[in-house]
Amino acid sequence: MAATSRWRALTHHHLFWPVAVLVALLLVNVPFTPDFFAIRMTDGHLYGSLVSIVLFGSPLILVAVGMTLVIATGGIDLSVGAVVAITGALTCSYISDQADQNALAGVFLAMGIGLVAAVVCGLWNGFLVARMGIQPIIATLIIMVAGRGVAQLITDGQIITINSEPYKLIGGGYWLTLPFSIFVVAVVVAVTVALTRRTALGLLVESVGGNAEASRLVGIRSRRIKIMVYMFCALCAGIAGLMISSNTSAADGNNAGLWIELDAILAVVIGGTSLLGGRFSIGGTVVGALVIQTLTTTIYTIGVPTQTNLVFKAVVVIIVCLLQSPKFRAKVFGAKGPKGLRRAAAPAPAAPAADAAPKMEVSR
């Protein structure tokens, strides 16, 4: 009985099914790649399929973490892909114009310019949503469409290539035998968790997502919170843009970060955060992003035709979302909800008889 209760509690944890699907996807690769879990050391660097999944999934994890806070406030950000392109285009454009592309001062300045541009895009999105009252999907769609054009203008419609070793470290370099991008992601995730779970910021974000008007009436500056999360989301997208352009040593205004916003939203949903806003899970989002990246790797590993890989990807995502639904599990597997959710309603107290008159005591 105790084991059954523990198993039921485990399966009702919001991370159980995403982790289970992640493990299943990893195991699917073994028949096609027997050494899939092997990690080898070459020239002081760790290599292997697992390392590659985390390496190539790092930009998606960053974007998804920022998207989590936006969705927690009841919003959505469709512009992160364009912000990725703008950041990479500005940074690589500035570095390419330098006489010495390996100069640290020039590289840091270029990165600063790119990240400032990303934050400005987030500020614009937050202003339209919080101050102007425009629906988030429409407000962020503006930069999603126009941002690609801005990135193309910055690069003159060309792919800008650079040769900068310091800049290449961000997305393609190694440190302490591991890809440097893993450390960047770890720092961003750790800081986000610390700010949202060790301070009142996370509670404020959830309250705004639950009911922004009620939060405002009790003294929470909901507009400021919304602007802040959109700026943070854009900053995460900007760092992802640095990673992507650094890994390829080039800026492609047309294809960099293309459709990454959709993968980020899927990662957030797989991680258990509701699109309606409110409670969120950073850990769940990280697992969701790893599921998306592992799924992409699995598609290429098992040889799914490129014409149908998006369909295959959509089917797996639907399965994950259905497994997370308590109603679906109850209908298919006969799983019961958490204890206490199906309590029988207490009988209503009997109404007093219509002809019963209250008694009065008359003092003499």
Secondary structure by P-SEA (a helix, b strand, c coil): caaaaaaaaaaaccaaaaaaaaaaaaaaaccccccccbbbbcccccccaaaaaaaaaaaaaaaaaaaaaaaaacccccaaaaaaaaaaaaaaaaaaaccccccaaaaaaaaaaaaaaaaaaaaaaaaaaccccccaaaaaaaaaaaaaaaaaaaaccccccccccccccccccccccccaaaaaaaaaaaaaaaaacccaaaaaaaaaaacaaaaaaaccaaaaaaaaaaaaaaaaaaaaaaaaaaaaccccccccccaaaaaaaaaaaaaccccccccccaaaaaaaaaaaaaaaaaaaaaccccccaaaaaaaaaaaaaaaacaaaaaaacccccccccccccccccccccccbbbbbbbcc
